Amino acid sequence: MDMISQTKFEKLFSTPLLRFNVDDAEALNAELLVEGVRLRSETESVSKSNRGGWHSAGNLFDNEAPCIQLLKSAATSAVLTATQKIGAKADMTALGLKMFAWMNANPLGGFNAPHTHPGAHWSGVYYVAQPDVEIGSSGKIEFLDPRSDLPNWRLLQAPAFSAKKTIRPAPGELILFPSYLVHWVYPNETDEERVTIAFNATFRKSGKPPKAET
């Protein structure tokens, strides 16, 4: 016979990870790949977390190509949805939203070293091209637990206290996570390029409410 009765269950200090599917992704991705080829023919790669791949310069969301603006709208909608889901109580009418994006292309052996995105609220990745693999870690993105002093919890093998989370999203999928979360991408082990568009979303006091662009 139980001697206690549960009154409440809360998840304190959790780190959200959200996944979205973008409509008509196949056609969108074809256009994004063409635009990516054009950009790579005109600009040199910048060096950030990328190792052995190409990283676009500047804010990709300033690009007026329809496919880029369509993705910007989808990314903005995802950010606003995520912010609502975490129960944000801030007056959104007093906040503006800055969206900053870049394109990554990882060839054979290319990867992204562990990093965070300081100063932003949300970070996201949209998958334009993700080579098919049956086994192994090729092209996977991995998130590391930001909490410290948890080795003793590993003994329980509870998913909420695992040291890392690894996923391989499919083309057309958009993932979103807090920008403080350390993440990295495993080396591409295929002859096909892995192409993604990553972005940061930052809320700021501006007096103009954030909204998805149409």
Secondary structure, 3 states (H helix, E strand, C coil): CCCCCCCCCCCCCCCCCEEEECCCHHHHHHHHHHHHHHHHHHCCCCCCCEECCEECCCCHHHCCCHHHHHHHHHHHHHHHHHHHHCCCCCCHHHEEEEEEEEEEEECCCCEEEEECCCCCCEEEEEEEECCCCCCCCCCCEEEECCCCCCHHHHCCCCHHHCCEEEECCCCCEEEEEECCCCEEECCCCCCCCEEEEEEEEEEEECCCCCCCCC
